[in-house]
């Protein structure tokens, strides 16, 4: 009659005691019983029922809170170096008594979808520009949590040439179709002396801002995860280190690499608005923001750059 008013009903004599699954259900049910108490002749008996209901609801609430506290924090991340980093932080958290489950996915869109759906509590894989684009395109309302994170450099790689000077007229270059990393690719091409861009636009640059292209390079925009795989087909590709290492690539083989330190490039934790103050998430980020994690980045994944750490 009242939806989820009672998940469990126990009969004791002529009295039923309800145990509720959530606070709002309990409160709504208490209001119903209160109205009955004021409209029936046996108000005292009804109020006794109300008291028992309140006690049962309180017990249920206490059990729910305890169960929530024991529930592992779930963090989605990209496979490869960032996943290794998250797993190392989870191991440190475990030593401090916190259970953190790391879920690795290769699909960047899915990494946000599982957070938005509530299947996981937060993710770690993206910078702010990509997050803003996903929020706009897919109707998410995810936010970055804290300043701590890591920068994944990008580089220009090739399987067909060993030097930038070997690039020929009409060669094709793959860059990510995602705004910030696409801009990083174009800026790196300019730094390599292959193109010229409209000055002063920073990371808002696009291929429409190419003002000089003396080699008539063909700019091909691909999903960020596909640029490394495209090296069999294109002469040059802008590849994010996040994808390069899991695919077996060597960061040292880059013809030119961009290790720019910029706030807009920092991969940070992201969560739904209603999860951003989750004490479990905050506790894990505190563990992540530690000298041990920073040292792990510097020693185990040196191609990456730690950012926003307290020390």
C-alpha positions in Angstrom: 0.0 0.0 0.0 2.8 2.4 0.9 5.5 1.2 -1.5 8.6 0.2 0.5 7.1 0.9 3.9 8.1 -2.4 5.3 10.7 -4.8 4.0 10.2 -7.1 7.0 7.1 -7.5 9.0 7.0 -9.5 12.2 3.7 -10.3 14.0 3.8 -10.4 17.8 0.3 -10.9 19.2 -1.8 -8.3 17.5 1.1 -5.9 17.0 3.3 -5.7 13.9 6.9 -4.4 14.1 8.4 -3.0 10.9 12.1 -2.9 10.0 12.8 -0.3 7.3 15.5 -0.2 4.6 16.0 3.5 4.7 15.4 6.6 6.7 12.9 8.3 4.4 10.7 5.2 4.4 10.8 5.1 8.2 9.8 8.7 8.5 7.0 8.5 6.0 5.6 5.4 7.8 5.9 7.2 11.2 3.8 10.1 9.8 1.2 7.6 8.6 1.0 6.0 12.1 0.9 9.4 13.8 -2.1 10.4 11.7 -3.8 7.2 12.7 -3.1 7.9 16.3 -5.0 11.1 16.2 -8.0 9.8 14.2 -8.7 6.6 16.1 -10.3 6.0 19.5 -7.5 3.7 20.5 -4.8 6.4 20.3 -2.7 5.1 23.2 -2.4 1.6 21.6 -1.5 3.2 18.3 1.2 5.4 20.0 2.7 2.3 21.5 2.9 0.8 18.0 4.5 4.1 16.9 7.2 3.8 19.6 8.0 0.2 18.6 8.2 1.3 15.0 10.6 4.0 15.9 12.7 1.6 17.9 12.7 -0.9 15.0 13.5 1.9 12.5 16.4 3.0 14.7 17.8 -0.5 14.8 17.5 -0.8 11.1 19.2 2.6 10.5 22.1 1.6 12.8 22.5 -1.6 10.9 22.4 0.2 7.6 25.1 2.7 8.7 27.3 -0.1 9.9 26.9 -2.0 6.7 27.7 1.2 4.7 30.8 1.7 6.8 32.0 -1.8 6.0 31.2 -1.5 2.3 34.4 -1.2 0.2 35.1 2.0 -1.7 35.0 1.4 -5.4 37.3 3.3 -7.7 37.3 3.0 -11.5 40.5 3.7 -13.4 42.1 3.1 -16.7 44.2 -0.1 -17.2 47.9 0.3 -17.1 50.0 2.8 -15.2 47.2 4.8 -13.6 45.6 1.5 -12.6 48.9 0.4 -11.0 49.1 3.7 -9.2 45.5 3.4 -7.9 46.2 -0.2 -6.8 49.3 0.8 -4.9 47.3 3.5 -3.1 44.6 0.9 -2.3 47.2 -1.3 -0.8 48.4 1.5 1.5 44.7 2.2 2.4 44.3 -1.5 3.3 47.2 -1.3 5.7 45.3 1.6 7.4 42.2 -0.5 7.7 40.2 0.8 4.6 39.0 -1.6 2.0 39.3 -0.1 -1.5 38.3 -2.0 -4.7 40.0 -0.9 -7.9 38.0 -1.5 -11.1 40.1 -1.2 -14.4 38.3 -0.3 -17.6 39.7 0.5 -21.1 36.7 2.6 -22.3 37.0 6.3 -21.2 33.3 6.9 -21.6 32.4 3.8 -19.5 34.7 5.1 -16.8 32.4 8.1 -16.3 29.2 6.1 -16.9 29.9 3.7 -14.0 30.4 6.7 -11.6 27.3 8.4 -12.8 25.2 5.2 -12.4 26.5 4.7 -8.9 28.2 1.4 -9.7 31.4 2.8 -8.4 32.1 5.7 -6.1 34.7 7.6 -8.1 37.2 7.4 -10.9 40.8 8.4 -11.5 41.8 8.8 -15.2 40.9 12.2 -16.6 41.8 15.8 -16.5 39.3 18.6 -16.1 38.8 19.5 -19.7 37.8 16.0 -20.7 35.5 15.8 -17.6 33.7 19.0 -18.6 33.2 17.7 -22.1 31.7 14.5 -20.9 29.4 16.3 -18.5 28.2 18.5 -21.3 27.8 15.7 -23.9 26.3 13.0 -21.7 24.4 15.0 -19.1 26.7 13.9 -16.2 27.2 16.1 -13.2 30.6 14.8 -12.1 33.1 16.9 -10.2 36.8 16.7 -9.5 37.8 15.9 -5.9 40.8 17.5 -4.4 43.9 18.9 -6.2 46.1 15.8 -5.9 46.7 13.8 -9.1 49.1 12.9 -11.8 50.0 14.3 -15.2 50.3 11.8 -18.1 52.7 13.3 -20.8 52.0 12.9 -24.5 54.5 12.4 -27.3 54.8 12.0 -31.0 55.6 8.5 -32.0 56.2 6.7 -35.3 56.8 3.2 -36.6 57.8 4.6 -40.1 60.4 7.2 -39.4 63.1 7.6 -36.7 63.5 11.4 -37.0 61.2 14.3 -37.4 63.3 15.4 -40.4 62.2 12.2 -42.3 58.5 13.4 -42.4 57.5 13.8 -46.0 55.0 15.9 -47.8 51.4 14.5 -47.5 52.2 12.3 -44.5 49.4 11.7 -42.1 49.4 12.5 -38.4 46.9 11.1 -35.9 45.8 13.3 -32.9 43.1 12.6 -30.3 39.6 13.9 -31.1 39.3 15.1 -27.5 39.9 18.9 -27.2 42.7 19.2 -24.7 44.9 16.3 -25.9 44.1 17.2 -29.5 45.5 20.6 -28.7 48.5 19.2 -27.1 49.2 17.2 -30.3 49.0 20.3 -32.4 51.2 22.3 -30.1 53.7 19.5 -30.2 53.6 19.5 -34.0 54.3 23.2 -33.9 57.2 22.7 -31.5 58.6 20.1 -33.8 58.6 22.7 -36.6 56.0 20.9 -38.8 53.1 23.4 -38.6 52.3 26.9 -37.3 49.2 27.7 -35.2 47.2 30.9 -34.5 49.1 32.5 -31.6 47.7 33.1 -28.2 45.0 30.4 -28.0 46.7 28.0 -25.7 44.9 24.7 -25.2 41.8 26.0 -27.0 43.6 25.4 -30.3 42.1 23.1 -33.0 43.2 22.0 -36.4 41.2 24.9 -37.8 43.9 27.1 -36.3 46.7 25.7 -38.4 47.9 28.8 -40.4 50.9 27.2 -42.0 51.3 23.5 -43.1 54.3 23.5 -45.4 54.4 19.6 -45.7 50.6 19.4 -46.3 50.3 17.0 -43.4 46.9 15.2 -43.2 45.6 15.6 -39.6 43.5 12.6 -38.6 41.4 12.9 -35.4 40.8 9.6 -33.6 39.6 8.3 -30.3 42.5 8.8 -27.8 42.7 5.0 -27.3 43.2 4.4 -31.0 46.1 6.7 -31.8 48.8 4.2 -30.8 47.1 1.5 -32.8 47.0 3.8 -35.8 50.8 3.8 -36.1 50.6 1.0 -38.6 48.6 3.3 -40.9 49.8 6.8 -40.2 53.3 8.3 -40.2 53.1 10.0 -36.9 50.7 9.9 -34.0 50.2 11.8 -30.7 49.9 9.1 -28.1 49.1 9.6 -24.4 51.5 7.7 -22.1 48.5 6.2 -20.4 47.8 4.2 -23.5 51.3 3.8 -24.7 52.7 1.7 -21.8 49.9 -0.9 -21.6 50.2 -1.4 -25.4 53.9 -2.2 -25.0 55.2 1.1 -26.2 58.3 2.7 -24.8 58.0 6.4 -23.7 61.7 6.8 -24.5 61.0 6.1 -28.2 59.1 9.4 -28.6 60.4 11.6 -31.4 59.4 14.5 -29.1 57.5 14.4 -25.8 55.5 17.0 -23.9 56.0 17.1 -20.2 54.2 20.4 -19.7 53.1 20.9 -16.1 49.7 22.6 -16.2 46.7 22.4 -13.9 44.4 21.6 -16.8 46.4 18.5 -17.5 46.2 16.9 -14.1 44.3 13.5 -13.9 42.3 13.7 -10.7 39.6 11.8 -8.8 36.1 12.6 -10.0 32.7 11.7 -8.4 29.1 12.6 -8.4 28.1 15.7 -6.5 26.4 13.6 -3.8 29.5 11.4 -3.3 32.2 14.1 -3.2 32.1 14.4 0.6 31.8 10.6 1.2 34.1 10.1 4.2 35.5 6.8 2.6 36.5 8.7 -0.5 38.0 11.5 1.5 40.0 9.1 3.6 41.3 7.3 0.5 42.4 10.6 -1.2 44.2 11.4 2.0 46.1 8.2 1.7 46.7 8.9 -2.0 48.1 12.3 -1.1 51.1 10.8 0.7 54.9 10.7 0.2 54.7 7.0 -0.5 52.4 7.5 -3.5 54.5 10.3 -4.9 57.6 8.2 -4.5 55.8 5.3 -6.4 55.1 7.7 -9.3 58.7 8.9 -9.4 60.2 5.5 -9.2 57.8 3.0 -10.8 56.1 5.1 -13.5 58.7 7.9 -14.1 57.1 9.0 -17.4 54.3 10.4 -15.2 54.5 13.7 -13.2 53.0 13.9 -9.7 50.9 17.0 -9.1 49.1 18.7 -6.2 50.8 16.6 -3.5 51.2 18.2 -0.1 54.9 17.2 0.1 
